[in-house]
Amino acid sequence: MKQSASPGGFETSPPRVALALLAGAASGAALVTAQWLRAAFQVFGAGFVGSSGPHGILVVFIGALIAWLAGLVLIGGPAWWLLHRYGLRGWKAAILTGMALTFVAALVLAIPLPGKDGSYTAADRGGETVVNNALTAHGWAEAAEGALLISFVGGAVAFVVWRTAYRRV
């Protein structure tokens, strides 16, 4: 039940695709967990990381695994199908698509949902990020910076998915 080989000499199969989605989600979760550990250690010190222990690490990993798997299935899967259908089966196309989709998804997720009274406001050390449920210019800049950083994880996840899903013929 293999799909036909592409002009670039790559082929895949449904079991390889399923394995690739799982491997991609696991790699994304591992990278997010590693970033969480680094940030927690940097901000709160070894005591916090030690006190959260394996339980905290597991909670972050499972949450990230669910998020990456959902993203891969709902967003990455259809995009990958289009790339595959049009013969764009190389690692460069995979990485660029993964980075772009992750950037857009992270940016969309940063937009506050409308509240009942529209009075949600938030700030960080650089100033107000959200005023009355709307991102400020500073909020957009912070959201774009965060989206850019996580897009590199999306590129790495895309490479893992590509490398697992395809084999050269």
Phi and psi in degrees as GROMACS dihedral restraints (atoms count N, CA, C in turn):
[ dihedral_restraints ]
;  ai    aj    ak    al  type     phi  dphi    fc
    3     4     5     6     1   -79.2    20    10
    4     5     6     7     1   148.3    20    10
    6     7     8     9     1   -80.5    20    10
    7     8     9    10     1   158.2    20    10
    9    10    11    12     1   -68.0    20    10
   10    11    12    13     1   155.0    20    10
   12    13    14    15     1   -69.7    20    10
   13    14    15    16     1   147.4    20    10
   15    16    17    18     1   -86.1    20    10
   16    17    18    19     1   166.8    20    10
   18    19    20    21     1   -58.0    20    10
   19    20    21    22     1   -28.5    20    10
   21    22    23    24     1   -81.6    20    10
   22    23    24    25     1    -2.9    20    10
   24    25    26    27     1    88.1    20    10
   25    26    27    28     1    25.9    20    10
   27    28    29    30     1  -115.7    20    10
   28    29    30    31     1   145.1    20    10
   30    31    32    33     1  -137.2    20    10
   31    32    33    34     1   162.8    20    10
   33    34    35    36     1  -144.9    20    10
   34    35    36    37     1   177.8    20    10
   36    37    38    39     1  -147.9    20    10
   37    38    39    40     1   160.6    20    10
   39    40    41    42     1   -55.1    20    10
   40    41    42    43     1   -42.0    20    10
   42    43    44    45     1   -63.8    20    10
   43    44    45    46     1   -36.9    20    10
   45    46    47    48     1   -66.8    20    10
   46    47    48    49     1   -36.0    20    10
   48    49    50    51     1   -65.7    20    10
   49    50    51    52     1   -45.3    20    10
   51    52    53    54     1   -60.7    20    10
   52    53    54    55     1   -44.7    20    10
   54    55    56    57     1   -63.2    20    10
   55    56    57    58     1   -38.8    20    10
   57    58    59    60     1   -64.0    20    10
   58    59    60    61     1   -40.5    20    10
   60    61    62    63     1   -64.2    20    10
   61    62    63    64     1   -42.2    20    10
   63    64    65    66     1   -66.1    20    10
   64    65    66    67     1   -42.9    20    10
   66    67    68    69     1   -65.1    20    10
   67    68    69    70     1   -39.8    20    10
   69    70    71    72     1   -64.2    20    10
   70    71    72    73     1   -45.3    20    10
   72    73    74    75     1   -63.1    20    10
   73    74    75    76     1   -41.4    20    10
   75    76    77    78     1   -66.1    20    10
   76    77    78    79     1   -40.3    20    10
   78    79    80    81     1   -68.3    20    10
   79    80    81    82     1   -39.9    20    10
   81    82    83    84     1   -62.5    20    10
   82    83    84    85     1   -42.8    20    10
   84    85    86    87     1   -64.4    20    10
   85    86    87    88     1   -39.8    20    10
   87    88    89    90     1   -65.0    20    10
   88    89    90    91     1   -41.4    20    10
   90    91    92    93     1   -67.4    20    10
   91    92    93    94     1   -40.2    20    10
   93    94    95    96     1   -66.1    20    10
   94    95    96    97     1   -41.0    20    10
   96    97    98    99     1   -64.2    20    10
   97    98    99   100     1   -41.1    20    10
   99   100   101   102     1   -62.7    20    10
  100   101   102   103     1   -41.1    20    10
  102   103   104   105     1   -65.1    20    10
  103   104   105   106     1   -40.4    20    10
  105   106   107   108     1   -61.8    20    10
  106   107   108   109     1   -44.2    20    10
  108   109   110   111     1   -61.2    20    10
  109   110   111   112     1   -45.1    20    10
  111   112   113   114     1   -61.4    20    10
  112   113   114   115     1   -46.7    20    10
  114   115   116   117     1   -66.9    20    10
  115   116   117   118     1   -41.9    20    10
  117   118   119   120     1   -63.8    20    10
  118   119   120   121     1   -40.8    20    10
  120   121   122   123     1   -65.7    20    10
  121   122   123   124     1   -42.8    20    10
  123   124   125   126     1   -66.5    20    10
  124   125   126   127     1   -42.9    20    10
  126   127   128   129     1   -83.8    20    10
  127   128   129   130     1   -45.5    20    10
  129   130   131   132     1  -106.2    20    10
  130   131   132   133     1   -15.1    20    10
  132   133   134   135     1    91.5    20    10
  133   134   135   136     1   174.0    20    10
  135   136   137   138     1   -65.0    20    10
  136   137   138   139     1   -29.2    20    10
  138   139   140   141     1   -60.7    20    10
  139   140   141   142     1   -42.5    20    10
  141   142   143   144     1   -66.5    20    10
  142   143   144   145     1   -47.0    20    10
  144   145   146   147     1   -61.7    20    10
  145   146   147   148     1   -42.1    20    10
  147   148   149   150     1   -65.9    20    10
  148   149   150   151     1   -37.4    20    10
  150   151   152   153     1   -73.4    20    10
  151   152   153   154     1   -31.2    20    10
  153   154   155   156     1   -75.8    20    10
  154   155   156   157     1   -30.2    20    10
  156   157   158   159     1    53.1    20    10
  157   158   159   160     1  -158.4    20    10
  159   160   161   162     1   -61.4    20    10
  160   161   162   163     1   -31.0    20    10
  162   163   164   165     1   -62.8    20    10
  163   164   165   166     1   -48.1    20    10
  165   166   167   168     1   -62.3    20    10
  166   167   168   169     1   -42.7    20    10
  168   169   170   171     1   -62.6    20    10
  169   170   171   172     1   -42.5    20    10
  171   172   173   174     1   -65.1    20    10
  172   173   174   175     1   -41.3    20    10
  174   175   176   177     1   -61.6    20    10
  175   176   177   178     1   -46.2    20    10
  177   178   179   180     1   -63.9    20    10
  178   179   180   181     1   -45.3    20    10
  180   181   182   183     1   -61.7    20    10
  181   182   183   184     1   -46.2    20    10
  183   184   185   186     1   -66.0    20    10
  184   185   186   187     1   -42.5    20    10
  186   187   188   189     1   -60.4    20    10
  187   188   189   190     1   -44.5    20    10
  189   190   191   192     1   -67.7    20    10
  190   191   192   193     1   -37.3    20    10
  192   193   194   195     1   -61.1    20    10
  193   194   195   196     1   -45.8    20    10
  195   196   197   198     1   -62.7    20    10
  196   197   198   199     1   -44.1    20    10
  198   199   200   201     1   -63.8    20    10
  199   200   201   202     1   -45.7    20    10
  201   202   203   204     1   -67.4    20    10
  202   203   204   205     1   -39.3    20    10
  204   205   206   207     1   -64.8    20    10
  205   206   207   208     1   -43.7    20    10
  207   208   209   210     1   -61.4    20    10
  208   209   210   211     1   -44.7    20    10
  210   211   212   213     1   -62.9    20    10
  211   212   213   214     1   -41.5    20    10
  213   214   215   216     1   -65.7    20    10
  214   215   216   217     1   -41.7    20    10
  216   217   218   219     1   -73.0    20    10
  217   218   219   220     1   -45.5    20    10
  219   220   221   222     1   -82.7    20    10
  220   221   222   223     1   -32.3    20    10
  222   223   224   225     1  -114.1    20    10
  223   224   225   226     1   -53.0    20    10
  225   226   227   228     1   -66.1    20    10
  226   227   228   229     1   -39.0    20    10
  228   229   230   231     1   -59.4    20    10
  229   230   231   232     1   -53.3    20    10
  231   232   233   234     1   -61.5    20    10
  232   233   234   235     1   -38.4    20    10
  234   235   236   237     1   -65.4    20    10
  235   236   237   238     1   -42.7    20    10
  237   238   239   240     1   -62.6    20    10
  238   239   240   241     1   -40.5    20    10
  240   241   242   243     1   -59.1    20    10
  241   242   243   244     1   -43.4    20    10
  243   244   245   246     1   -64.3    20    10
  244   245   246   247     1   -44.6    20    10
  246   247   248   249     1   -58.8    20    10
  247   248   249   250     1   -46.4    20    10
  249   250   251   252     1   -61.3    20    10
  250   251   252   253     1   -45.3    20    10
  252   253   254   255     1   -61.1    20    10
  253   254   255   256     1   -36.8    20    10
  255   256   257   258     1   -94.3    20    10
  256   257   258   259     1    12.8    20    10
  258   259   260   261     1    79.2    20    10
  259   260   261   262     1    11.5    20    10
  261   262   263   264     1   -90.8    20    10
  262   263   264   265     1    83.4    20    10
  264   265   266   267     1  -116.1    20    10
  265   266   267   268     1    14.1    20    10
  267   268   269   270     1   -87.9    20    10
  268   269   270   271     1   166.4    20    10
  270   271   272   273     1   -67.7    20    10
  271   272   273   274     1   -31.9    20    10
  273   274   275   276     1   -65.2    20    10
  274   275   276   277     1   -44.6    20    10
  276   277   278   279     1   -63.1    20    10
  277   278   279   280     1   -39.5    20    10
  279   280   281   282     1   -63.2    20    10
  280   281   282   283     1   -48.9    20    10
  282   283   284   285     1   -64.8    20    10
  283   284   285   286     1   -46.5    20    10
  285   286   287   288     1   -62.5    20    10
  286   287   288   289     1   -40.8    20    10
  288   289   290   291     1   -66.4    20    10
  289   290   291   292     1   -43.4    20    10
  291   292   293   294     1   -60.6    20    10
  292   293   294   295     1   -43.1    20    10
  294   295   296   297     1   -64.9    20    10
  295   296   297   298     1   -46.1    20    10
  297   298   299   300     1   -64.1    20    10
  298   299   300   301     1   -45.9    20    10
  300   301   302   303     1   -66.4    20    10
  301   302   303   304     1   -38.5    20    10
  303   304   305   306     1   -66.6    20    10
  304   305   306   307     1   -41.1    20    10
  306   307   308   309     1   -58.8    20    10
  307   308   309   310     1   -50.1    20    10
  309   310   311   312     1   -64.3    20    10
  310   311   312   313     1   -44.6    20    10
  312   313   314   315     1   -61.7    20    10
  313   314   315   316     1   -43.4    20    10
  315   316   317   318     1   -65.1    20    10
  316   317   318   319     1   -38.8    20    10
  318   319   320   321     1   -65.6    20    10
  319   320   321   322     1   -43.6    20    10
  321   322   323   324     1   -63.4    20    10
  322   323   324   325     1   -41.1    20    10
  324   325   326   327     1   -68.4    20    10
  325   326   327   328     1   -17.9    20    10
  327   328   329   330     1   -80.9    20    10
  328   329   330   331     1   -14.4    20    10
  330   331   332   333     1   -76.0    20    10
  331   332   333   334     1   125.0    20    10
  333   334   335   336     1   -65.1    20    10
  334   335   336   337     1   142.0    20    10
  336   337   338   339     1   -75.8    20    10
  337   338   339   340     1   146.5    20    10
  339   340   341   342     1   -65.3    20    10
  340   341   342   343     1   136.2    20    10
  342   343   344   345     1   -97.6    20    10
  343   344   345   346     1   173.9    20    10
  345   346   347   348     1   -63.4    20    10
  346   347   348   349     1   -43.5    20    10
  348   349   350   351     1  -106.3    20    10
  349   350   351   352     1    -3.3    20    10
  351   352   353   354     1    64.8    20    10
  352   353   354   355     1    28.6    20    10
  354   355   356   357     1  -113.5    20    10
  355   356   357   358     1    17.9    20    10
  357   358   359   360     1   -71.4    20    10
  358   359   360   361     1   130.1    20    10
  360   361   362   363     1  -138.0    20    10
  361   362   363   364     1   141.7    20    10
  363   364   365   366     1  -143.9    20    10
  364   365   366   367     1   158.8    20    10
  366   367   368   369     1  -151.0    20    10
  367   368   369   370     1   161.2    20    10
  369   370   371   372     1  -129.0    20    10
  370   371   372   373     1  -169.0    20    10
  372   373   374   375     1   -64.8    20    10
  373   374   375   376     1   -17.8    20    10
  375   376   377   378     1   -89.3    20    10
  376   377   378   379     1    -7.3    20    10
  378   379   380   381     1   130.5    20    10
  379   380   381   382     1  -170.0    20    10
  381   382   383   384     1   -70.4    20    10
  382   383   384   385     1   134.5    20    10
  384   385   386   387     1  -105.2    20    10
  385   386   387   388     1   -32.4    20    10
  387   388   389   390     1  -135.0    20    10
  388   389   390   391     1   132.0    20    10
  390   391   392   393     1  -131.7    20    10
  391   392   393   394     1   123.4    20    10
  393   394   395   396     1    51.1    20    10
  394   395   396   397     1    49.4    20    10
  396   397   398   399     1    66.8    20    10
  397   398   399   400     1    16.0    20    10
  399   400   401   402     1  -124.9    20    10
  400   401   402   403     1   136.7    20    10
  402   403   404   405     1   -66.8    20    10
  403   404   405   406     1   138.1    20    10
  405   406   407   408     1   -85.9    20    10
  406   407   408   409     1   176.6    20    10
  408   409   410   411     1   -59.1    20    10
  409   410   411   412     1   -41.5    20    10
  411   412   413   414     1   -64.8    20    10
  412   413   414   415     1   -37.6    20    10
  414   415   416   417     1   -63.8    20    10
  415   416   417   418     1   -41.9    20    10
  417   418   419   420     1   -64.3    20    10
  418   419   420   421     1   -40.7    20    10
  420   421   422   423     1   -63.6    20    10
  421   422   423   424     1   -43.1    20    10
  423   424   425   426     1   -64.5    20    10
  424   425   426   427     1   -42.0    20    10
  426   427   428   429     1   -63.9    20    10
  427   428   429   430     1   -42.0    20    10
  429   430   431   432     1   -66.0    20    10
  430   431   432   433     1   -38.8    20    10
  432   433   434   435     1   -64.3    20    10
  433   434   435   436     1   -45.5    20    10
  435   436   437   438     1   -63.0    20    10
  436   437   438   439     1   -40.8    20    10
  438   439   440   441     1   -64.8    20    10
  439   440   441   442     1   -39.1    20    10
  441   442   443   444     1   -63.9    20    10
  442   443   444   445     1   -43.6    20    10
  444   445   446   447     1   -63.6    20    10
  445   446   447   448     1   -44.6    20    10
  447   448   449   450     1   -73.0    20    10
  448   449   450   451     1   -20.6    20    10
  450   451   452   453     1   -64.7    20    10
  451   452   453   454     1   -27.8    20    10
  453   454   455   456     1   -68.0    20    10
  454   455   456   457     1   -34.9    20    10
  456   457   458   459     1   -65.7    20    10
  457   458   459   460     1   -40.4    20    10
  459   460   461   462     1   -60.3    20    10
  460   461   462   463     1   -37.4    20    10
  462   463   464   465     1   -66.1    20    10
  463   464   465   466     1   -40.7    20    10
  465   466   467   468     1   -65.5    20    10
  466   467   468   469     1   -41.5    20    10
  468   469   470   471     1   -62.4    20    10
  469   470   471   472     1   -43.0    20    10
  471   472   473   474     1   -61.1    20    10
  472   473   474   475     1   -39.6    20    10
  474   475   476   477     1   -63.9    20    10
  475   476   477   478     1   -42.9    20    10
  477   478   479   480     1   -61.8    20    10
  478   479   480   481     1   -43.7    20    10
  480   481   482   483     1   -61.9    20    10
  481   482   483   484     1   -47.2    20    10
  483   484   485   486     1   -59.9    20    10
  484   485   486   487     1   -47.7    20    10
  486   487   488   489     1   -65.7    20    10
  487   488   489   490     1   -32.0    20    10
  489   490   491   492     1   -81.8    20    10
  490   491   492   493     1   -37.4    20    10
  492   493   494   495     1   -75.5    20    10
  493   494   495   496     1   -36.6    20    10
  495   496   497   498     1  -105.0    20    10
  496   497   498   499     1   152.5    20    10
  498   499   500   501     1  -137.5    20    10
  499   500   501   502     1   147.1    20    10
  501   502   503   504     1   -76.8    20    10
  502   503   504   505     1   138.6    20    10
